[in-house]
Amino acid sequence: MSHVFISYARTDTDFVRRLHEAFAERDRETWVDWEGIPPSDKWMERIHAAIDQAEAFVFVISPDSVASAVCGQELDYAIQHNKRLVPVLYREPQAPVRSELAEINYIFVRESDPFEPAFATIVRAIDTDLEWVHAHTRLLVRAVEWDRNARDLSYTLRGSDLNGFEEWAARAPDKEPKPTVLQSEYLLASRRAVTRRQRIAWASVAAGLCIAVGLGTVAWFQNRERDRQAEIASARQLLSQAEALRDIPDAEDQAHVQHRNSLRVAAQALAALDRLGEPVFDADQSLRKSYARLSKWVDTDLGPDRILASAFDPTGQYLGYYTMRPAGPVAVVRDTISGEVVTACTRTGHAMDSQFKLTVSADGNRLGLYVYNASGSNPSNTVTVWSLPDCGVLLERRLADSDRTAFTDFALTRDGATLVAIVRYRPLLWDVATGAMRRFDGDVPMRAFATSPDGARIAAYERARGERVRWIRVRDLNTGAVLHEWQVEGLVRAIRWVPAGILVDTKPAMLYTGDGLEIARRETAGDQVVASEDGRYFAAREPNGTVTIDDVASGDIVAQNRRDAQFANIAFQPNGRSVVAVGTYGVDLSAWHFARGGAYSVLETGGRPLWMRFAADGSELRVEYDQGTAAWKLPSPGSGEMPVLVENTLNPEARPHAQPAVGLPDGDGDPLVLGEALGRSGKRATIVAGEMTRAGYRRTLEVWDGGEKHLEKPYGPVFESGREGIVQFVGLDNYLVIGMQTGLEMVATATLEPVATLYHTGAILAGAQPDGRRAATMDADRTVRVWEIASGLELARFTADQSARALELSGDDRWLAALGTEGRIRLWATAPADLIVQACQWLEPPCP
């Protein structure tokens, strides 16, 4: 009896021969029509008989097989008799695939896919509950024989055969494939024949009732399964829709809207397949691609009112803007993260009010407004400070006649305690609590300023009229005494003081320490440059609407994005990974998350990490440095929260310990070490060169502990140069991976027995869970793959924006941490719930 029937198009004969040979190597019989006889009644009877006797119907999907009438007839017959369908995608079809196949997860055996793991998946699909499939096939053969002989009662079942198959039918609701209508009719006919022979009425009624209940239950479960398959088909249609929307060119109208819709439907498909317990690799890939394609700007509509002035607080969490409404002028404060209005403070305006400036304290608790009234007979400057959110007036002053000229600069200190303004190039300072105003003693020709994060100092751009020399002076905010000063070149447009340093917005923009030492510079033609609070990034607002993000340390462009709207003002949000911007005419408030490559979060504290380790329950990621330890609490499943730093004992000023050297030995006569790895447990693994062959050195894997060699295992050479020396401890040193031609071999450290081969051609780095259920690999192109060890299935794939030197997987299957070569740790979501939440932050509700 044939175990497998293979339906295929003649153009795929070479591939089907390879399948046939692989089945033969595993002692599996296959039925393949190699002869290509033209269809006839006799030939079709032969085909039908072969399908009847097969436990599985393998359909090789290609453009030719999908279009083939003969392949379609074979599929019709297999579907009619509820044969187990195994769709194998060899070449991508151009036309739609039959729904009966589309509802089943394809097994991908394309030329780009590794054949062995894919073939193993085919065998597992066929062998699943093989005893049930054998019984289904035997019963179908008997039922077809009965049907072809005019349903003669002499062909019906009796005795133990009938009892056995009735018990088999009773288990059908939980099994695949389901009994066919013909099989159900055959069982009913067999039972009726037996009861007529026995002429025992009660037995006939009881047996018929049991069968009726069993078959009725089968029908109920079949209906439920049909509904489930319909949901699966709907989810796959969503994936096709997501791909079509994702491929819309950027130049087309409303392309960014369609790309956002692509992300939404991909998230819906992933949520549906995960809920149904179906494999989610395709949906995972679709969502990640849509996420990468999306222009990650989130807009908050500020309404139709014309905005007269706007300002971000020093941390970028709050936006204040001043607008004129029919009921009168109002100053509004919004939270830039949620987009929600914090408060709106009204005032009485004047027709001659012509210049306005706003300032918001860093905690969002105070709002300052400056208004210049240009009345020819009585010009005036008015300053007001409100407490938020109640809009209580803390300070309101109209300046004396001598100061009736427009302010050059105007800001609250971060704590909101002091209001500073420049009028006629002289600084004025108000104590908000008392209203007392004061000036610095002496001639202080300020043109722009920024107060320090601690509120004790002020950094000012100073240049006296007629002088060519431009100064940056840091003064004591209380006394005005100069603490530090240095000269700068070019026109200074603005100064911003963040915890990382003083940013002087010139061309180029310069970042200094508080005493004037240069930290970094940024060449730009932009209208505005700002720095993140941690000093790691510059953001530049270019004249054409482009916002560019630069890495301060390397000078590399991290991200660049152009919007149709012009921006009046930009700032970093507190997380340092997002930029907010307000439109020139108050069109909207926009937030842009510029983290590249789809990372869930980027973690950093400085220093050079040595090891990463997830808590056993996945609730925490702990990182060991030479100079201390850092730990992040990870968000709960599907919460959408960001990791929180809960421990940091890192002392960046401590001298790092020298790391033990690894590499080739120095002594004469020592064996040639091709590669070496040190485990966090102190064990050492080496790849030692043996005999040289045309393919390279024969290799031996050795494991050492405390200077003694414990284990060794011989390996053959690899053809690809550079792979012969790959060796690495993974999974808290429970496993080792070494370079192979097809990827990486994973072995148990304690025995050197093989655990799995990770078929990732070109992989140079790996990570694994301590229990060995999952592993991750990365190649030189920064492509990362996540694997299920037992099945060899690929669970996720994405491309990182930075090369890594270590990978770790959490034990709860939710996170992959990649330690970048530059020292930052990127956290990737691998669970559907977390991946969906990550996508939903860019979508309007409802979101899956």
C-alpha positions in Angstrom: 0.0 0.0 0.0 1.3 3.5 -0.9 1.8 5.8 2.0 2.0 9.1 0.0 0.3 10.2 -3.2 2.2 13.1 -4.9 0.3 15.4 -7.2 2.5 17.6 -9.4 3.0 19.3 -12.7 5.5 17.8 -15.2 7.7 20.9 -15.1 8.5 20.1 -11.4 9.7 16.5 -12.1 13.2 17.1 -10.8 12.0 18.4 -7.5 9.4 15.6 -7.2 12.2 13.0 -7.8 14.1 14.6 -4.9 11.0 14.2 -2.7 10.5 10.6 -3.9 14.2 9.8 -3.1 13.9 11.4 0.3 10.8 9.4 1.1 12.5 6.2 -0.1 15.5 6.9 2.2 13.0 6.8 5.1 11.4 3.6 3.9 8.2 5.4 2.8 6.3 4.3 -0.2 5.1 6.9 -2.7 2.8 6.8 -5.7 4.0 9.2 -8.4 2.7 9.2 -12.0 6.1 9.3 -13.8 4.7 8.1 -17.2 2.6 11.1 -18.1 -0.1 8.9 -19.8 -2.9 11.0 -21.3 -6.1 10.9 -19.2 -8.6 8.2 -19.8 -11.2 6.4 -17.8 -8.9 3.5 -17.0 -6.0 5.8 -16.2 -8.3 7.8 -13.9 -9.5 4.7 -12.1 -5.8 3.9 -11.4 -5.3 7.4 -10.1 -8.4 7.1 -7.8 -7.3 3.8 -6.5 -3.9 5.2 -5.6 -5.4 8.1 -3.8 -7.8 5.8 -1.9 -4.8 3.7 -0.7 -2.7 6.7 0.3 -2.5 8.0 3.9 -1.6 11.5 2.7 -2.1 13.6 -0.5 0.9 15.8 -1.1 0.2 18.6 -3.6 3.3 20.4 -5.0 2.2 24.0 -5.5 3.7 25.8 -8.5 2.2 28.0 -11.2 1.9 25.0 -13.5 0.2 22.7 -10.9 -2.3 25.4 -9.9 -3.2 25.8 -13.6 -3.3 22.0 -14.3 -6.7 20.5 -15.0 -5.4 17.0 -14.1 -3.9 18.2 -10.8 -7.3 19.8 -10.1 -9.1 16.5 -10.7 -6.8 14.6 -8.4 -7.3 17.3 -5.7 -11.1 17.1 -6.1 -11.1 13.4 -5.6 -8.8 13.7 -2.5 -11.0 16.4 -1.0 -14.1 14.3 -1.7 -12.7 11.4 0.3 -11.3 13.6 3.1 -7.7 12.7 2.4 -5.1 14.4 4.5 -3.8 17.3 2.4 -0.2 18.4 2.6 0.4 21.5 0.5 4.1 21.9 -0.4 5.0 25.2 -2.0 7.8 24.8 -4.4 7.3 27.8 -6.7 5.2 30.8 -6.0 1.9 30.6 -8.0 0.6 33.5 -10.1 -3.1 32.6 -9.8 -5.1 32.1 -6.6 -4.7 28.7 -4.9 -7.7 26.5 -4.2 -9.3 27.5 -0.8 -9.0 23.9 0.4 -5.2 24.3 0.2 -5.0 27.9 1.1 -6.7 27.2 4.5 -3.8 24.9 5.4 -0.3 26.1 6.4 2.0 25.6 3.5 5.3 23.8 3.9 7.9 25.9 2.1 10.4 23.9 0.1 11.5 26.6 -2.3 15.0 26.7 -3.8 15.9 29.3 -1.2 14.6 27.1 1.7 16.8 24.4 3.3 15.5 21.1 2.0 16.2 18.8 5.0 14.3 20.7 7.7 11.4 21.3 5.3 11.2 17.6 4.4 11.3 16.7 8.1 8.2 19.0 8.4 6.5 17.1 5.6 7.1 13.8 7.3 5.8 15.1 10.7 2.7 16.4 8.9 2.1 12.9 7.4 3.0 11.0 10.6 0.8 13.0 13.0 -1.6 10.4 14.5 -0.6 7.8 11.9 -2.7 5.1 13.4 -5.9 7.2 12.9 -4.8 7.9 9.3 -4.2 4.2 8.6 -7.7 3.4 9.9 -9.2 6.1 7.8 -7.5 4.7 4.7 -8.6 1.1 5.4 -12.2 2.2 5.9 -12.2 4.3 2.8 -10.9 1.4 0.7 -13.7 -0.9 2.0 -16.3 1.8 1.5 -15.3 2.6 -2.1 -15.4 -1.2 -2.9 -18.9 -1.4 -1.4 -20.0 1.6 -3.4 -18.6 0.4 -6.7 -20.4 -2.9 -6.2 -23.8 -1.3 -6.1 -23.7 -1.2 -2.3 -24.1 -4.9 -2.1 -24.6 -5.9 1.6 -22.1 -8.7 1.3 -19.4 -6.1 1.2 -20.5 -4.5 4.5 -18.6 -4.8 7.8 -19.5 -7.2 10.6 -18.2 -8.4 13.9 -15.0 -7.0 15.3 -14.3 -5.0 12.2 -17.6 -3.1 12.5 -17.2 -2.6 16.2 -13.7 -1.3 15.8 -14.6 1.2 13.1 -17.7 2.4 15.0 -15.4 3.1 18.0 -13.1 4.9 15.5 -15.9 7.1 14.3 -16.9 8.0 17.8 -13.4 9.6 18.2 -13.7 11.6 15.0 -14.6 15.0 16.6 -11.0 15.4 17.8 -9.2 13.8 14.8 -8.0 14.6 11.3 -9.0 13.7 8.6 -12.7 13.5 9.4 -14.8 10.6 8.2 -16.3 11.2 4.7 -20.0 11.0 3.9 -19.4 7.7 2.1 -17.6 6.2 5.2 -20.5 7.3 7.4 -23.1 5.8 5.0 -21.0 2.6 4.9 -20.9 2.3 8.7 -24.7 2.9 8.9 -25.3 0.3 6.2 -23.1 -2.2 7.9 -24.8 -1.8 11.2 -28.3 -2.2 9.6 -27.1 -5.4 7.9 -25.9 -6.8 11.2 -29.1 -6.0 13.0 -31.2 -7.5 10.2 -29.2 -10.7 10.5 -29.5 -10.8 14.3 -33.2 -9.7 14.2 -32.8 -8.2 17.6 -34.8 -5.0 17.7 -33.3 -3.4 20.8 -29.8 -4.0 19.6 -30.6 -2.4 16.3 -32.1 0.6 17.9 -29.3 1.1 20.4 -26.6 0.7 17.8 -28.3 3.0 15.4 -28.8 5.6 18.1 -25.1 5.4 19.1 -24.0 5.8 15.5 -26.5 8.6 14.8 -25.3 10.4 17.9 -21.7 9.8 16.9 -22.2 10.9 13.4 -24.3 13.9 14.6 -21.4 14.9 16.8 -19.0 14.5 13.9 -21.3 16.8 11.9 -21.3 19.4 14.7 -17.5 19.3 15.0 -17.2 19.5 11.2 -19.3 22.6 11.2 -17.2 24.1 13.9 -14.0 23.2 12.0 -15.4 24.7 8.9 -15.9 28.0 10.8 -12.4 27.7 12.1 -10.9 27.1 8.6 -13.0 30.1 7.4 -11.3 32.3 10.0 -7.9 31.0 9.0 -8.6 31.7 5.3 -9.8 35.2 6.3 -6.6 35.8 8.2 -4.5 34.8 5.2 -6.5 37.1 3.0 -5.6 39.9 5.4 -1.9 39.0 4.9 -2.3 39.4 1.2 -4.1 42.7 1.7 -1.3 43.9 4.0 1.3 43.0 1.4 -0.6 44.9 -1.4 -0.9 48.0 0.8 2.7 47.8 1.9 3.9 47.8 -1.7 2.2 51.2 -2.6 5.0 53.6 -3.6 5.7 56.5 -1.3 5.1 58.9 -4.1 1.5 58.0 -4.4 -1.2 60.2 -2.7 -2.0 59.1 0.8 0.6 56.4 0.6 1.5 56.8 4.3 -2.2 56.2 5.2 -2.2 52.9 3.2 1.0 51.8 4.8 -0.6 52.4 8.2 -3.6 50.3 7.1 -1.1 47.6 6.0 0.2 47.5 9.6 -3.4 47.3 11.0 -4.5 44.4 8.8 -1.2 42.5 9.5 -1.8 42.9 13.2 -5.3 41.6 12.8 -4.1 38.6 10.9 -1.4 37.8 13.5 -3.9 38.2 16.4 -6.4 35.8 14.6 -3.9 33.1 13.8 -2.4 33.3 17.3 -5.9 32.9 18.8 -6.6 29.9 16.6 -3.4 28.2 17.6 -2.1 28.3 14.0 1.6 28.8 13.0 2.2 32.5 12.9 5.6 32.8 11.0 4.1 34.4 7.9 1.9 36.8 9.9 4.9 37.7 12.1 7.0 38.5 9.0 4.1 40.5 7.5 3.7 42.6 10.6 7.4 43.2 10.9 7.7 44.3 7.3 4.7 46.6 7.6 6.2 48.1 10.8 9.5 48.7 9.0 7.7 50.3 6.0 5.6 52.6 8.1 6.6 56.3 8.5 6.3 56.4 12.2 4.7 59.8 12.7 1.7 60.0 15.0 -0.3 63.2 14.6 -2.5 65.0 17.1 -4.9 67.5 15.5 -4.5 70.9 17.3 -7.7 72.2 15.7 -8.4 75.0 13.2 -7.1 77.9 15.4 -4.1 79.8 14.2 -1.2 79.3 16.6 0.6 82.5 17.5 3.5 81.0 19.5 4.6 77.6 20.8 7.3 76.1 23.0 8.3 72.7 24.3 9.4 72.2 27.9 13.1 71.3 28.3 12.3 67.5 28.4 10.0 67.5 25.4 7.0 66.0 27.3 4.8 69.2 27.2 3.9 71.6 24.4 2.6 75.1 25.2 0.9 77.1 22.4 -1.0 80.4 22.3 -4.0 80.7 20.0 -6.8 83.2 19.3 -10.3 81.8 19.6 -13.7 83.5 19.1 -14.1 83.8 22.8 -10.6 85.3 23.3 -7.0 84.3 23.5 -6.0 81.1 25.3 -2.7 79.4 26.2 -2.9 75.6 25.9 -0.6 72.9 27.3 -0.6 69.4 25.8 1.2 66.2 26.9 3.2 65.2 23.8 3.1 61.5 24.6 -0.6 61.1 25.0 -1.7 64.1 22.9 -4.1 65.0 25.7 -4.8 68.6 26.8 -3.3 69.2 30.2 -5.0 72.6 30.6 -6.1 75.8 28.8 -5.7 79.2 30.4 -7.6 82.2 29.1 -6.7 85.9 29.2 -8.0 89.2 28.0 -6.4 90.2 24.8 -5.9 93.5 23.0 -6.0 94.3 19.3 -2.5 95.6 19.3 -0.9 92.5 20.9 1.6 91.6 18.3 4.4 89.4 19.7 4.1 86.4 21.9 6.5 83.9 23.6 5.7 80.9 25.7 7.7 78.8 28.2 6.7 75.6 30.1 8.5 74.2 33.2 10.0 70.7 32.9 7.4 69.2 35.3 4.5 70.7 33.3 3.3 72.5 36.4 3.9 76.1 35.3 3.3 78.0 32.1 4.8 81.4 31.3 3.4 83.8 28.6 5.0 87.0 27.2 2.9 89.5 25.2 4.2 92.7 23.5 1.6 95.3 22.8 2.6 97.5 19.9 0.4 100.5 20.6 2.2 103.6 19.3 1.2 105.7 22.2 1.5 103.2 25.0 3.6 100.1 24.0 4.1 97.6 26.7 5.5 94.2 27.7 3.4 91.9 29.9 4.6 88.6 31.6 2.2 86.1 33.2 3.0 82.8 35.0 0.2 80.4 35.7 0.1 77.3 37.9 -1.2 74.2 36.1 -3.7 72.7 35.7 -5.8 75.2 37.7 -4.5 78.3 35.8 -3.9 80.2 39.0 -2.0 83.3 38.4 1.4 83.2 40.2 3.0 86.2 38.6 1.8 89.0 36.3 3.8 92.1 35.5 3.6 95.0 33.1 7.1 96.5 32.6 8.1 100.1 33.3 8.3 102.6 30.5 12.1 102.2 30.1 11.6 98.4 29.3 8.9 98.8 26.7 10.6 96.9 23.8 10.2 93.4 22.6 11.9 90.5 24.5 14.7 88.7 22.7 14.5 85.5 24.7 12.2 84.3 27.5 12.1 81.1 29.6 11.3 79.5 33.0 13.9 77.5 34.8 13.2 73.8 34.8 11.6 73.9 38.2 9.5 76.9 37.4 10.9 78.9 40.3 12.6 81.7 38.2 11.5 83.5 35.0 14.3 84.9 32.9 13.9 87.3 29.9 16.3 89.3 27.7 15.1 92.9 26.9 17.4 95.4 25.2 20.2 92.7 25.5 20.0 92.8 29.3 18.7 89.9 31.5 15.7 90.4 33.7 14.9 87.8 36.4 11.7 87.3 38.4 11.2 85.2 41.5 7.9 83.6 40.6 6.9 83.1 44.3 7.5 86.7 45.4 7.4 88.6 42.1 10.7 90.3 42.9 12.6 91.4 39.8 16.3 91.9 39.5 19.1 92.4 37.0 22.7 91.3 36.8 25.2 94.0 37.9 27.4 95.4 35.1 27.2 95.4 31.3 25.9 91.9 30.3 25.0 92.0 26.5 23.0 88.8 26.2 21.3 87.7 23.0 20.2 84.1 23.9 20.4 81.9 27.0 19.5 78.6 28.6 19.3 77.8 32.3 21.0 74.7 33.7 19.0 71.6 34.7 19.6 72.3 38.4 18.4 75.9 38.0 21.6 77.4 39.5 23.4 78.7 36.4 22.7 80.3 33.1 24.6 79.8 29.8 24.3 82.9 27.5 25.4 84.0 24.1 27.0 87.4 24.7 28.3 89.9 22.2 28.6 93.7 22.7 27.4 95.9 19.9 30.2 96.5 17.3 32.3 93.7 18.6 33.2 90.7 16.4 34.0 88.3 19.2 31.2 86.0 20.3 31.2 84.5 23.8 29.4 81.7 25.6 29.5 82.6 29.2 28.2 80.4 32.1 27.1 82.6 35.0 25.8 82.1 38.5 22.0 82.7 38.2 21.9 84.5 41.5 24.9 86.7 41.3 25.6 86.9 37.6 29.3 86.0 38.3 31.0 84.4 35.3 32.0 80.8 36.1 33.3 79.8 32.6 33.6 81.4 29.2 34.7 80.5 25.7 34.6 81.9 22.2 32.4 80.6 19.4 32.3 81.1 15.6 29.3 82.0 13.6 25.9 83.3 14.4 24.3 81.7 17.5 20.6 81.0 16.9 19.8 79.4 20.2 21.3 77.7 23.3 19.8 74.6 25.0 21.2 73.1 28.2 20.5 69.4 28.7 21.9 67.1 31.4 24.5 65.9 28.8 25.9 69.4 28.1 25.3 72.8 26.5 24.1 72.8 22.9 25.0 75.9 21.0 23.0 76.1 17.8 25.4 77.5 15.2 26.7 76.2 11.9 28.0 73.7 12.9 26.0 73.0 16.1 28.3 72.4 19.0 27.8 70.4 22.2 30.0 71.5 25.1 30.5 70.4 28.7 29.4 73.0 31.4 33.0 74.4 31.5 33.4 74.7 27.7 35.0 71.5 26.6 33.8 70.4 23.2 31.9 67.1 23.2 30.6 66.9 19.6 29.6 68.9 16.6 26.9 68.5 14.0 27.3 70.0 10.5 23.8 71.0 9.2 22.1 73.3 6.9 19.0 73.0 9.1 17.0 75.7 10.7 17.1 74.2 14.2 19.3 71.6 16.0 18.3 70.0 19.4 20.0 67.4 21.5 18.5 64.5 23.5 18.7 64.6 27.3 21.3 61.9 27.4 23.4 63.6 24.7 23.5 60.6 22.4 21.5 62.1 19.5 21.2 65.4 17.6 17.9 66.2 15.7 18.0 68.8 12.9 15.0 70.5 11.3 15.9 71.1 7.7 14.3 73.8 5.5 12.5 71.2 3.3 10.6 69.6 6.1 13.1 66.8 6.7 14.0 65.8 10.3 17.4 64.1 10.6 18.7 62.2 13.6 22.5 61.9 14.1 24.4 59.7 16.5 26.6 62.2 18.5 29.4 59.7 19.1 29.8 58.4 15.6 28.3 61.2 13.6 26.3 58.6 11.6 22.8 59.4 10.5 20.5 57.2 12.6 17.2 58.1 10.8 15.9 60.6 8.3 12.2 61.4 7.5 10.5 64.0 5.4 7.0 65.3 6.1 4.8 67.3 3.8 4.2 69.9 6.5 6.8 72.4 7.6 7.7 72.4 11.3 8.1 75.5 13.5 9.7 73.7 16.4 11.1 70.3 17.4 12.2 68.6 20.6 13.2 65.2 21.9 10.8 63.4 24.1 12.0 62.1 27.5 12.8 58.6 26.2 15.4 60.0 23.8 14.1 57.8 21.0 11.3 60.0 19.8 11.1 63.5 18.3 8.1 65.8 18.6 7.4 68.7 16.2 4.7 71.3 15.9 3.6 72.6 12.5 4.5 76.1 11.3 0.8 77.1 11.3 -0.2 74.9 14.1 -1.5 72.2 11.7 -0.7 69.4 14.1 1.6 68.1 16.8 3.6 65.2 15.5 5.6 62.5 17.3 8.1 60.4 15.4 9.6 57.2 16.9 12.9 56.9 15.0 14.3 53.7 16.5 15.4 51.6 13.5 14.9 48.0 12.6 11.8 47.3 14.6 13.4 47.0 18.0 11.0 47.2 20.9 13.4 49.1 23.0 17.0 50.2 23.2 18.6 49.9 26.6 21.8 51.6 27.7 23.6 52.9 30.8 27.1 53.4 29.3 30.1 51.2 29.9 30.8 48.0 28.1 28.5 45.1 29.0 30.0 41.6 29.5 27.0 39.3 29.9 23.2 39.5 29.6 20.8 37.2 31.5 17.0 37.0 31.6 15.3 36.1 34.8 13.8 32.6 34.7 10.3 33.9 34.4 11.2 36.6 31.8 10.3 39.5 34.2 13.8 41.0 34.2 16.9 41.5 32.1 20.1 41.7 34.0 23.4 43.0 32.5 26.8 42.6 34.0 29.5 45.2 33.4 33.1 45.3 34.6 32.2 48.4 36.6 28.8 47.2 38.0 25.4 45.8 37.2 22.2 47.1 35.6 18.8 45.5 35.6 15.6 46.3 33.7 12.1 45.2 34.7 10.4 44.0 31.5 6.7 44.8 30.7 4.0 42.3 31.4 2.6 40.4 28.3 0.7 42.7 25.9 0.9 45.8 28.2 2.8 48.0 25.7 4.9 49.5 28.5 8.6 50.2 28.1 11.4 48.4 30.2 12.1 50.2 33.4 15.7 50.5 34.9 15.3 49.2 38.4 19.0 48.8 39.3 22.2 50.5 38.2 25.4 50.1 40.2 27.5 51.0 37.2 30.5 53.3 38.0 31.7 54.6 34.6 34.9 56.1 36.2 36.1 52.7 37.6 38.9 51.2 35.7 37.7 48.1 33.7 39.5 44.9 34.4 41.6 43.5 31.6 39.8 40.8 29.7 41.6 37.5 29.3 43.0 37.2 25.8 41.7 34.6 23.4 43.3 33.6 20.1 46.2 31.7 18.8 48.9 30.3 21.1 52.3 31.8 21.1 54.5 28.8 22.0 56.3 26.8 19.3 54.9 23.3 18.8 51.5 24.2 20.3 48.5 23.1 18.3 46.9 25.6 16.0 43.8 27.1 17.7 41.3 28.2 15.0 38.8 29.6 17.5 38.3 30.0 21.2 35.4 30.9 23.5 35.2 31.7 27.2 32.0 30.9 29.1 30.7 32.9 31.9 31.2 29.8 34.1 34.9 29.9 33.5 34.9 27.0 31.0 36.9 27.4 27.8 36.1 25.8 24.4 38.6 25.7 21.5 38.6 24.6 17.9 42.0 23.0 17.2 43.3 22.4 13.7 44.2 18.9 12.6 45.2 17.5 9.2 45.1 20.0 6.3 42.8 18.9 3.4 41.8 20.6 0.2 38.6 21.7 2.0 40.6 23.1 5.0 41.7 21.9 8.4 40.1 18.9 10.0 38.9 20.2 13.4 38.5 19.1 17.0 36.2 20.7 19.5 37.8 20.7 23.0 36.2 21.8 26.3 38.5 22.9 29.1 37.8 23.6 32.8 40.4 24.8 35.2 43.3 24.0 32.8 42.2 20.4 32.2 40.7 19.1 29.0 37.4 17.4 29.8 35.9 16.5 26.4 36.8 16.5 22.7 35.0 15.8 19.5 36.3 15.6 15.9 34.8 17.6 13.1 35.5 17.7 9.4 36.6 20.9 7.6 34.3 23.5 6.1 34.9 25.0 2.7 34.0 28.5 3.6 36.9 30.5 5.0 36.2 32.0 8.4 33.6 29.5 9.5 36.2 27.0 10.7 36.9 29.0 13.8 33.3 29.8 15.0 32.7 28.5 18.5 30.5 30.1 21.2 28.9 29.2 24.5 25.1 29.8 24.6 22.2 29.2 27.0 24.0 30.0 30.2 26.9 27.8 29.0 24.7 24.7 28.7 25.4 24.5 25.0 28.1 25.2 22.4 27.6 26.2 18.8 30.3 25.7 16.1 30.5 26.7 12.5 29.3 24.3 9.8 28.8 24.7 6.1 25.0 24.9 6.4 24.9 27.0 9.5 25.7 26.2 13.2 25.7 22.9 15.0 24.4 23.1 18.6 25.8 20.6 21.1 25.4 20.0 24.8 28.4 21.3 26.7 28.4 18.4 29.2 28.5 15.6 26.6 29.2 17.3 23.2 26.2 15.3 21.9 24.4 17.1 19.1 21.2 19.0 20.0 20.3 20.6 16.7 21.7 22.0 13.4 20.6 25.6 12.9 20.3 25.9 9.1 21.2 29.6 8.8 23.8 29.8 6.1 26.4 32.4 7.0 25.4 32.5 10.7 28.2 33.8 12.8 26.5 34.3 16.2 23.9 32.4 18.3 22.0 32.5 21.5 19.7 29.9 23.2 17.4 29.4 26.1 19.0 27.5 29.0 16.6 24.6 28.5 17.4 24.4 24.8 13.8 24.9 23.5 14.6 27.9 21.3 17.7 29.4 19.7 18.5 32.5 17.7 21.2 33.1 15.0 22.6 36.2 13.3 24.6 36.4 10.1 27.0 39.1 8.8 24.2 40.9 7.1 22.6 41.3 10.6 19.7 39.0 9.7 18.4 37.4 12.9 16.4 34.2 13.0 14.6 32.5 15.9 14.3 28.7 15.9 12.2 26.0 17.6 14.8 23.4 18.4 12.6 20.3 18.5 10.9 20.9 15.2 13.6 22.9 13.4 10.9 25.4 12.5 11.8 29.1 12.0 9.6 31.2 14.3 10.7 34.7 13.5 13.1 36.6 11.2 14.2 40.3 11.1 17.1 42.5 10.3 18.9 44.4 13.1 20.3 47.9 12.5 23.5 47.0 14.4 25.9 44.0 14.5 25.8 42.2 17.8 28.3 40.3 19.9 25.8 38.3 22.0 22.2 37.1 21.7 19.9 35.9 24.6 16.4 34.6 24.6 14.0 34.8 27.5 12.6 31.6 28.9 9.0 32.8 28.5 9.4 33.0 24.7 8.7 36.8 24.6 12.0 38.5 24.2 15.3 38.4 22.3 18.1 40.7 23.5 20.9 41.6 21.2 24.1 43.2 22.7 25.3 45.5 20.0 28.9 46.0 19.1 28.6 49.6 20.2 27.4 48.5 23.7 23.7 49.2 23.5 21.2 46.4 24.1 18.3 46.1 21.7 15.2 44.3 22.9 13.0 42.5 20.3 9.5 41.2 20.8 9.1 37.6 19.7 5.6 36.9 21.2 2.6 37.9 19.0 0.9 39.9 21.8 3.9 42.1 22.4 4.6 42.5 18.7 1.0 43.6 18.1 1.1 46.1 21.0 4.3 47.5 19.5 2.6 48.0 16.2 -0.6 49.4 17.8 1.2 52.4 19.2 1.1 53.8 15.7 -2.5 53.0 15.1 -5.7 54.7 16.1 -8.0 52.4 18.2 -9.5 49.9 18.0 -6.4 47.8 17.5 -6.1 44.0 18.0 
